[in-house]
């Protein structure tokens, strides 16, 4: 899988052919290192994630050239702010050449949907804290929703940040969710990032892609009913949910959301469009140049870095 640093994003089909045609028949996804979001105003976005959700800033810098080169052919420049909540990190990225804004009529079933699920220890306290700050707008109807026991009996609330990126607050009852979320509560109700959820058109097709990257299925469910409809802000919602995990128990996972029927396709997007998110994934072995960028079948972006060398300053 020889990928020059200045290459455009690989498609899902190109990645699968490259993996299957190489001596390395199987990539191993070791860990999700970071989730990045493109924003229009770094200061505004930083203030929202800090004040509204409890993130802390750990670095302000220019986005590293190797990552920019995987996303934008030729010269490009971007600034980023790296923020942490618990043990998980996000980066807020502002490209020097501003792209298109987030579509204002976006829905939960649109195939460009990608949210961050922020785990909370106390949903009522977290929702009250968020509500005391401005700059966001709800997706869910009627505040936090309690899903039925068949869907884990979790409480959840979906909303959008100042640029339109979707987020979710999620509370797990005892014995549900990963064990890392079942410890003592901190001074804040916001604990960390459990996963990033992606809307997909075809679950089998997307599973082929993510399994080729070495992610494994961790859980499945079929979510529907009135609580799910209110959570998603849709007249009716029926969604197959598949959780994926890399090899490491640390770090967030991914979640695939296949609505029945699926929403609108993403179409052609540029890396500097505000709709863009990407996941930085440590993988091994990673033939060819590193890092490299790929698109999944629905256009969601991933940046693959070599697990063994701590590329671009991230912990391997």
C-alpha positions in Angstrom: 0.0 0.0 0.0 2.4 2.7 -1.3 0.8 6.1 -0.6 2.8 9.2 -1.4 2.4 12.0 1.2 0.9 14.4 -1.2 -1.7 11.8 -2.4 -5.4 12.6 -2.2 -7.6 10.6 0.1 -7.9 7.0 -0.8 -11.4 5.6 -1.5 -12.8 2.6 0.4 -12.4 0.4 -2.7 -8.8 1.6 -3.2 -7.9 0.8 0.4 -9.4 -2.7 0.3 -7.6 -3.5 -3.0 -4.3 -2.1 -1.5 -4.6 -4.2 1.7 -5.6 -7.4 -0.1 -2.9 -6.9 -2.8 -0.1 -6.3 -0.3 2.0 -8.8 1.6 0.3 -7.4 4.7 -3.0 -9.0 4.3 -4.5 -7.5 7.4 -4.0 -4.2 9.1 -4.4 -4.1 12.8 -6.2 -1.0 14.2 -4.4 -0.5 17.5 -6.0 2.7 19.0 -8.0 5.7 18.1 -5.7 8.6 19.1 -7.7 11.7 18.4 -10.8 13.0 16.6 -10.5 16.3 14.7 -13.2 18.8 13.7 -12.9 21.7 11.2 -14.3 24.9 12.7 -14.8 28.4 11.4 -13.6 30.3 14.5 -11.0 28.6 16.8 -11.6 31.0 19.8 -15.3 30.5 19.7 -15.1 26.7 19.4 -12.4 26.4 22.1 -14.6 28.5 24.5 -17.6 26.3 23.9 -15.9 23.0 24.4 -14.1 24.4 27.5 -17.0 26.2 29.2 -19.9 24.1 28.0 -18.4 20.6 28.1 -15.4 20.7 30.5 -12.6 20.2 28.0 -9.2 21.7 28.7 -6.7 23.0 26.2 -3.4 21.2 26.1 -1.8 22.6 22.9 -2.2 25.4 20.3 -0.1 24.9 17.2 -0.1 24.7 13.4 -1.5 21.5 12.1 1.5 19.3 11.2 2.6 19.2 7.6 2.4 15.4 7.1 -1.3 15.4 8.1 -2.1 18.4 5.9 -0.4 16.7 3.0 -2.6 13.7 3.4 -5.7 15.8 3.3 -4.9 18.6 0.8 -2.7 18.1 -2.3 -0.1 20.9 -2.6 0.6 23.6 -0.1 -1.9 24.3 2.7 -1.9 25.7 6.2 -4.1 25.3 9.2 -4.0 26.0 12.9 -5.3 23.6 15.6 -6.2 23.6 19.2 -5.9 20.3 21.0 -8.3 19.7 23.9 -8.6 16.9 26.4 -11.5 15.5 28.4 -10.6 12.7 30.8 -8.1 10.6 28.8 -9.4 11.4 25.3 -8.4 14.2 22.9 -10.0 16.2 20.2 -8.5 18.8 17.9 -10.2 21.9 16.5 -8.8 22.8 13.1 -9.1 26.1 11.2 -7.7 26.0 7.7 -6.3 29.3 6.2 -8.5 28.8 3.2 -12.0 28.7 4.6 -14.4 26.1 3.3 -18.1 25.8 3.2 -20.2 26.0 6.4 -22.1 23.0 8.0 -25.4 22.5 6.1 -28.0 24.2 8.3 -30.8 21.7 7.5 -28.7 18.7 8.5 -30.5 15.7 10.1 -29.3 12.8 12.2 -29.7 10.3 9.3 -27.7 12.3 6.7 -24.6 10.4 5.7 -22.2 13.2 6.6 -23.4 12.9 10.2 -20.6 12.2 12.7 -21.0 12.9 16.4 -18.8 12.7 19.5 -20.4 10.9 22.4 -19.4 12.6 25.7 -20.0 10.3 28.7 -21.5 12.0 31.8 -21.8 10.8 35.4 -25.0 12.7 36.0 -27.2 13.6 33.1 -29.3 16.2 34.9 -26.2 18.0 36.1 -24.5 17.8 32.7 -27.6 19.1 30.9 -28.1 21.9 33.3 -24.4 22.9 32.9 -24.7 22.9 29.1 -28.0 24.8 29.2 -26.3 27.6 31.2 -24.1 28.3 28.2 -25.0 29.6 24.8 -23.7 28.7 21.3 -25.4 25.4 20.8 -28.7 24.2 19.5 -30.6 21.0 20.3 -31.1 18.0 18.0 -33.1 16.0 20.5 -36.7 17.0 21.3 -37.8 17.4 24.9 -34.3 17.2 26.6 -32.4 14.0 27.5 -34.2 10.8 26.5 -34.3 7.5 28.4 -33.9 4.6 25.9 -35.6 1.2 26.6 -33.8 -1.7 28.3 -33.4 -3.4 24.9 -31.2 -0.4 23.9 -29.2 -0.4 27.1 -31.4 1.8 29.3 -29.0 4.7 28.7 -30.0 8.4 28.9 -28.8 10.5 26.0 -29.2 13.9 24.4 -28.0 15.1 21.0 -27.1 18.7 20.1 -24.9 20.8 17.8 -21.8 22.9 18.6 -21.5 26.5 17.3 -20.4 25.3 13.8 -23.1 22.7 13.6 -21.1 19.6 14.4 -23.3 17.1 16.3 -22.5 15.9 19.8 -24.2 13.6 22.3 -24.3 13.4 26.0 -24.6 9.8 27.2 -25.2 8.3 30.7 -24.7 4.6 31.3 -26.5 2.8 34.1 -24.6 0.5 36.3 -23.2 -2.6 34.5 -23.7 -0.9 31.1 -21.0 0.6 28.9 -17.3 0.2 29.3 -15.9 -0.3 32.8 -13.9 2.9 32.6 -17.1 4.9 32.9 -18.2 3.2 36.1 -15.7 4.7 38.6 -16.2 7.5 41.0 -17.5 10.8 39.6 -15.0 13.7 39.3 -15.6 17.4 40.1 -17.3 17.7 36.7 -20.1 15.6 35.3 -18.3 15.3 32.0 -16.0 12.2 32.0 -14.6 11.6 28.5 -15.4 10.5 24.9 -16.8 7.0 24.5 -17.0 6.9 20.7 -17.6 8.8 17.5 -20.7 7.7 15.6 -20.9 7.7 11.8 -24.0 7.5 9.7 -23.6 4.8 6.9 -25.8 3.7 4.0 -25.0 0.0 4.1 -23.9 -1.9 7.2 -22.3 -4.8 5.4 -20.3 -2.6 3.1 -19.1 -0.4 5.9 -18.2 -3.5 8.0 -16.1 -4.8 5.2 -14.2 -1.5 5.2 -13.6 -1.2 8.9 -12.8 -4.9 9.4 -10.1 -4.4 6.7 -8.6 -1.7 9.0 -8.6 -4.2 11.9 -11.6 -3.0 13.9 -13.8 -5.6 15.5 -17.5 -5.6 16.3 -18.1 -5.0 20.0 -21.9 -4.7 20.2 -25.0 -4.5 18.0 -28.5 -3.2 18.5 -31.7 -2.1 16.6 -32.9 1.2 18.0 -36.5 2.4 17.3 -39.5 3.8 19.0 -40.7 7.1 20.4 -37.6 7.7 22.6 -35.2 7.1 19.7 -37.3 9.4 17.5 -37.1 12.2 20.0 -33.4 11.6 20.6 -32.7 11.9 16.8 -35.1 14.7 16.2 -36.8 12.7 13.5 -40.5 12.0 12.9 -39.6 8.3 13.1 -36.3 6.6 13.6 -35.2 3.0 13.0 -31.4 2.6 13.2 -29.1 -0.4 13.3 -26.2 0.4 15.5 -22.9 -1.5 15.4 -20.1 -0.7 17.8 -16.5 -1.1 16.7 -13.3 -1.3 18.8 -9.6 -1.3 17.9 -7.2 -3.7 19.7 -6.4 -1.4 22.6 -8.9 -1.1 25.5 -7.8 2.6 25.8 -9.3 5.4 23.8 -12.6 5.8 22.1 -14.4 3.5 19.7 -16.4 3.9 16.6 -20.1 3.4 16.1 -21.9 2.8 12.8 -25.4 4.1 12.4 -27.5 2.7 9.6 -30.9 4.4 9.4 -33.8 2.6 7.6 -34.0 4.2 5.1 -30.6 6.1 5.0 -30.5 9.9 4.7 -28.9 12.1 2.1 -25.5 11.2 0.7 -22.6 13.5 1.6 -21.6 14.4 -2.0 -18.3 16.0 -2.7 -16.7 17.7 0.3 -13.3 19.4 0.7 -11.0 18.9 3.7 -11.5 22.5 4.8 -15.3 22.4 4.8 -16.7 22.8 8.3 -18.6 19.6 7.8 -15.3 17.7 7.9 -14.3 15.5 10.8 -11.5 12.9 10.8 -10.3 10.2 13.1 -6.6 9.6 13.7 -6.1 5.9 14.0 -2.8 4.1 15.0 -2.4 0.9 12.9 0.2 -1.7 12.4 1.9 -2.7 10.2 1.4 0.3 8.0 3.1 -0.2 4.6 4.3 2.7 2.6 4.3 6.3 3.7 2.8 7.3 7.0 0.5 9.0 7.8 -2.0 8.3 5.0 -5.6 9.3 4.7 -8.6 7.2 3.6 -12.3 7.6 3.0 -14.8 5.0 4.1 -17.6 4.1 1.7 -19.7 7.1 2.7 -16.9 9.6 2.6 -16.0 9.8 6.3 -12.3 10.4 6.7 -9.6 8.6 8.7 -5.9 9.4 9.0 -3.8 6.3 9.6 -0.5 6.7 11.4 2.1 4.1 12.2 1.6 2.6 15.7 5.2 2.1 16.5 6.7 5.5 16.1 4.4 8.0 17.8 3.8 10.0 14.6 3.1 13.7 14.9 3.6 13.8 18.6 0.7 11.5 19.5 1.2 8.7 22.0 1.5 5.3 20.3 
